[in-house]
Amino acid sequence: MSVTRRVLAACFALIALLTAGCSRVSGADEAPQVEVATRDLGAAEVVRDQVYAEHDTGALKLDLFLPARQQTPAPLVVYVHGGGWDAGKRTIDADLSATEALTTQRLLERGYAVATVDYRLTGLAQAPAQLIDVADAVRWLQQRSGQWGLDGDRVALWGASAGGHLVSQLGAIAGDLDKPGGGLTGIRAVVDWFGPTDMSAEAQRAQPHMQEYARRVVEQLLGCMPVDCPEKAAAISPVRNLSGDEPPFLIQQGTADSLVPLEQSLDFAADLRRRGVTVEMHPYEGLDHGFGKGPHTALIADTVTAFVETYV
């Protein structure tokens, strides 16, 4: 065999060895696949920057993600962002790997429209302004349902963290026109992601790490510490406003949540059940506030979608 042929043979053998070595990488060494949403979350149309309310502090806007046109009007899911009531944005498609983005895409694929809304942050207004704003956004969309082919009588409220608190409170008081933000119609379901549900001084004492949370954000929301304004704190605590007339609730939270005690969600779910309200409580082992990103993302999104399809 010539030197040239021997060299070529050795090269081919090395390539084959390297290829074989690469093919033997075990599944345990491979990073788990994390599903991400697509551009515009798969919406057939996105209607952005719609002004639904004007205040001295500025305009409040919403974005509407529309599914492909159907023979019947599309039911509506309204998403309310988190951020401690003092921060956060309504944008839901900035990070396509976020759980919110994938969940929205799942809902759109199944024919649901999804709106994401502004509300006044605590630097501009204290409670109950935030509740009133979200309720105004829902009513604004319902009044214009014909314009975008929406079914205003089939609405789900969905929120994360501070947004989870707001949608839970709106679900709790949907049957009470006398309460700020109360009296919403057409609310078929509520999805609460790790939202605080008890702002009371009793909750602060029973759950010590809520004390720092209260000092940092709840005081800004209320304009006082709960111990100094117990009636105001109770008035915006979903767990203290239940009647038994609430729509079905889905509550999802990580067991390692470092901001909102898991006990708040467990107690809230138990109180709903005691009143005969349909509730699903899904704790996720080891997940912190916000869920993070990973293989669990698709599970959380699919759970929301299945719940919404069942009740809305």
Solvent accessible surface area in square Angstrom, and as a share of the most:
residue,aa,sasa,rsa
1,M,142,0.63
2,S,59,0.38
3,V,100,0.57
4,T,90,0.53
5,R,156,0.57
6,R,122,0.45
7,V,83,0.48
8,L,90,0.45
9,A,49,0.38
10,A,63,0.49
11,C,62,0.37
12,F,134,0.56
13,A,64,0.49
14,L,100,0.50
15,I,103,0.52
16,A,62,0.48
17,L,115,0.57
18,L,108,0.54
19,T,85,0.49
20,A,38,0.30
21,G,33,0.32
22,C,94,0.56
23,S,89,0.57
24,R,169,0.62
25,V,80,0.46
26,S,55,0.35
27,G,59,0.57
28,A,99,0.76
29,D,109,0.56
30,E,109,0.49
31,A,82,0.64
32,P,89,0.56
33,Q,165,0.73
34,V,56,0.32
35,E,80,0.36
36,V,78,0.45
37,A,4,0.03
38,T,75,0.43
39,R,202,0.74
40,D,49,0.26
41,L,0,0.00
42,G,50,0.48
43,A,18,0.14
44,A,69,0.53
45,E,94,0.42
46,V,35,0.20
47,V,21,0.12
48,R,95,0.35
49,D,79,0.41
50,Q,50,0.22
51,V,61,0.35
52,Y,16,0.06
53,A,19,0.15
54,E,125,0.56
55,H,59,0.26
56,D,159,0.83
57,T,66,0.39
58,G,33,0.32
59,A,41,0.32
60,L,11,0.06
61,K,67,0.28
62,L,0,0.00
63,D,7,0.03
64,L,0,0.00
65,F,1,0.00
66,L,12,0.06
67,P,12,0.08
68,A,69,0.54
69,R,180,0.66
70,Q,87,0.39
71,Q,190,0.85
72,T,91,0.53
73,P,70,0.44
74,A,6,0.04
75,P,10,0.06
76,L,1,0.00
77,V,1,0.01
78,V,0,0.00
79,Y,9,0.03
80,V,0,0.00
81,H,11,0.05
82,G,17,0.16
83,G,32,0.31
84,G,12,0.11
85,W,0,0.00
86,D,54,0.28
87,A,50,0.39
88,G,36,0.35
89,K,163,0.69
90,R,36,0.13
91,T,69,0.40
92,I,9,0.05
93,D,23,0.12
94,A,90,0.70
95,D,59,0.31
96,L,60,0.30
97,S,26,0.17
98,A,21,0.16
99,T,5,0.03
100,E,43,0.19
101,A,0,0.00
102,L,0,0.00
103,T,0,0.00
104,T,0,0.00
105,Q,18,0.08
106,R,26,0.10
107,L,0,0.00
108,L,8,0.04
109,E,106,0.48
110,R,105,0.38
111,G,8,0.08
112,Y,11,0.04
113,A,0,0.00
114,V,0,0.00
115,A,0,0.00
116,T,0,0.00
117,V,0,0.00
118,D,27,0.14
119,Y,8,0.03
120,R,37,0.13
121,L,44,0.22
122,T,15,0.09
123,G,75,0.72
124,L,102,0.51
125,A,21,0.16
126,Q,90,0.40
127,A,9,0.07
128,P,47,0.29
129,A,10,0.08
130,Q,1,0.01
131,L,5,0.02
132,I,64,0.33
133,D,0,0.00
134,V,0,0.00
135,A,1,0.00
136,D,50,0.26
137,A,0,0.00
138,V,0,0.00
139,R,77,0.28
140,W,35,0.12
141,L,0,0.00
142,Q,32,0.14
143,Q,136,0.60
144,R,86,0.31
145,S,21,0.14
146,G,71,0.69
147,Q,116,0.51
148,W,23,0.08
149,G,18,0.17
150,L,9,0.04
151,D,31,0.16
152,G,19,0.18
153,D,82,0.43
154,R,74,0.27
155,V,0,0.00
156,A,0,0.00
157,L,0,0.00
158,W,0,0.00
159,G,0,0.00
160,A,5,0.04
161,S,12,0.08
162,A,0,0.00
163,G,0,0.00
164,G,0,0.00
165,H,1,0.01
166,L,1,0.01
167,V,0,0.00
168,S,0,0.00
169,Q,3,0.01
170,L,0,0.00
171,G,1,0.01
172,A,5,0.04
173,I,3,0.01
174,A,20,0.15
175,G,77,0.74
176,D,47,0.24
177,L,144,0.72
178,D,138,0.72
179,K,70,0.30
180,P,64,0.40
181,G,11,0.10
182,G,4,0.04
183,G,11,0.11
184,L,9,0.04
185,T,98,0.57
186,G,16,0.15
187,I,19,0.10
188,R,92,0.34
189,A,0,0.00
190,V,0,0.00
191,V,0,0.00
192,D,0,0.00
193,W,1,0.00
194,F,7,0.03
195,G,0,0.00
196,P,0,0.00
197,T,1,0.01
198,D,21,0.11
199,M,0,0.00
200,S,4,0.03
201,A,9,0.07
202,E,93,0.42
203,A,7,0.05
204,Q,14,0.06
205,R,149,0.54
206,A,78,0.60
207,Q,26,0.11
208,P,93,0.58
209,H,89,0.40
210,M,0,0.00
211,Q,65,0.29
212,E,93,0.42
213,Y,9,0.03
214,A,0,0.00
215,R,132,0.48
216,R,111,0.41
217,V,6,0.03
218,V,0,0.00
219,E,69,0.31
220,Q,83,0.37
221,L,1,0.01
222,L,1,0.00
223,G,43,0.41
224,C,28,0.17
225,M,44,0.20
226,P,1,0.01
227,V,91,0.53
228,D,107,0.56
229,C,22,0.13
230,P,78,0.49
231,E,151,0.68
232,K,74,0.32
233,A,0,0.00
234,A,33,0.25
235,A,59,0.46
236,I,9,0.04
237,S,0,0.00
238,P,0,0.00
239,V,24,0.14
240,R,111,0.40
241,N,17,0.09
242,L,19,0.10
243,S,74,0.48
244,G,25,0.24
245,D,122,0.63
246,E,14,0.06
247,P,16,0.10
248,P,27,0.17
249,F,0,0.00
250,L,0,0.00
251,I,0,0.00
252,Q,0,0.00
253,Q,0,0.00
254,G,0,0.00
255,T,50,0.29
256,A,50,0.39
257,D,13,0.07
258,S,72,0.46
259,L,60,0.30
260,V,0,0.00
261,P,2,0.01
262,L,32,0.16
263,E,92,0.41
264,Q,5,0.02
265,S,0,0.00
266,L,76,0.38
267,D,77,0.40
268,F,0,0.00
269,A,1,0.01
270,A,33,0.26
271,D,24,0.12
272,L,0,0.00
273,R,125,0.45
274,R,173,0.63
275,R,107,0.39
276,G,68,0.65
277,V,10,0.06
278,T,63,0.37
279,V,16,0.09
280,E,60,0.27
281,M,30,0.14
282,H,57,0.25
283,P,65,0.41
284,Y,23,0.09
285,E,151,0.68
286,G,52,0.50
287,L,28,0.14
288,D,67,0.35
289,H,41,0.18
290,G,37,0.35
291,F,7,0.03
292,G,44,0.43
293,K,114,0.48
294,G,7,0.06
295,P,87,0.54
296,H,39,0.17
297,T,1,0.00
298,A,26,0.20
299,L,102,0.51
300,I,0,0.00
301,A,0,0.00
302,D,59,0.31
303,T,21,0.12
304,V,1,0.00
305,T,3,0.01
306,A,56,0.43
307,F,4,0.02
308,V,0,0.00
309,E,87,0.39
310,T,93,0.54
311,Y,70,0.27
312,V,11,0.07
